[in-house]
Amino acid sequence: MNATIFRSAINIAAISGIYLSVAMLIPAIIDVYYGHPDSEVFFLSAFMTGGLSLATAAATRAGPPPFNKRMGFLVVNMLWLSGSIIGAIPLWLSSLNLTFAQAFFESVSAISTTGSTVITGLDDAPPGVLMWRSLLHWLGGVGILALGLFIMPYLRVGGMSFFKLESSDTADKPFARIASYTRAFLALYVGITLLCAVVYAALGMGRFDALNHAMSTVATGGLSTHDASFGYFNSLPLLWAATFFMTLSSLPFSVLILFVVRGRLDAWRDPQIRVFLGYLAFFAIAASVFQRLENGVSFHEALAHAFFTVASILSTTGFASDDYTQWGHFIVALAFVATFMGGCSGSTSGGLKAYRLIILFNFIRTGLYRLIYPDGIHAVRYGTMTVDADFQRSVFLFFITYVAISALGAILLGLMGYDILTAISAAATSLSNVGPGVTQAIGPAGTFAGFHDAALYVLSLLMLLGRLEILTVLVILTPLFWKS
């Protein structure tokens, strides 16, 4: 490993730490406004992390080396690991009395927009802590979009921002200059967040709740300011509003930018959008019909809760309006399958993502055709485009490692004494960045507070692996990566 590259990566992570330390002043001011003593914790954390980050940035300052894939992989991992550690510091020092493992888990969950939590009593938690979790969510969402739209395609481990798979062609890009594109997607991200907050407030949320839930919704994170999540508000209009914004945030932001800024209706032809909306509607209607027939719930109420719940899981947001683990075994099975599927590439959602599912399905179908007509020409397609062999391999590599790591995580949790269903569900929901699991202990009505520290570190690693598309992390663990 070139020492210059390593030093530059540390420098970038340190500069990011300075920004996070400044962001800590927001929850500090919130605590001052509400008269909570935890404001001192955030001011102290901001001073410590800001000073250390500033000193590190100054010590590693040098002319940046040419950006290459090795530096890209290293920077991405350093940014997310250092951000998670910095985010955990005020949580660890707060009045919640969390262990560092719990604080780190909460920070990783927030910044990876997973939405799992170890904190109980959220209704009476310090307002600064609640704001810090939501702020980490929101900033994590910006980072996820930056990874998916700009970095992952370059590293060839994911990120299908536009209609051409791993293409360097700029013909379909909404802006020729990346700076203009960056301004456009940030403006859209902020605009959707503000609109979501306004809608939530108009439908009955208080201003503090509306802002926190808006940041969590658009980032598809799922951390709430109440233990009962959206169930606290007992409002069907709020469920429909949240369903809309969760679904919107699961769509490719590149498509949203093309539509909003350029008025490009053809942007909606991306096949992954149709597939994602298709299985969302199918799952939600199936769940609502089951609720109506088996549990006697009125159809309009069943429809609202089903669409909200399915959108929450598929978008990997993790909000809850009710404990769906009590709705019936069919719903639990549906939720477990949905945990793996995810939203669209180029969004803040996690999971396998719709475009990979499309390519996997077409690969299997093409393979069956070749068994019947071995001499025919059968290309794997994504819409009207042919998927090249390299991209097919990358999709299968991701899928295989996804399944293997999920199984390994479940085995490790099993070795720590957790029952098999809890272990499988916890590993799957962490790797998919969904949040709640499908067992009662860690479901929408539960938390991860009962997990001991070693298990929380395993789950934290799984959340980071899932958020960074797995291969981005695994590649730096290979000896070849560190050779000059």
Order of alpha helices (4+ residues) and beta strands (2+ residues): alpha-alpha-alpha-alpha-alpha-alpha-alpha-alpha-alpha-alpha-alpha-alpha-alpha-alpha-alpha-beta-beta-alpha-alpha-alpha-alpha
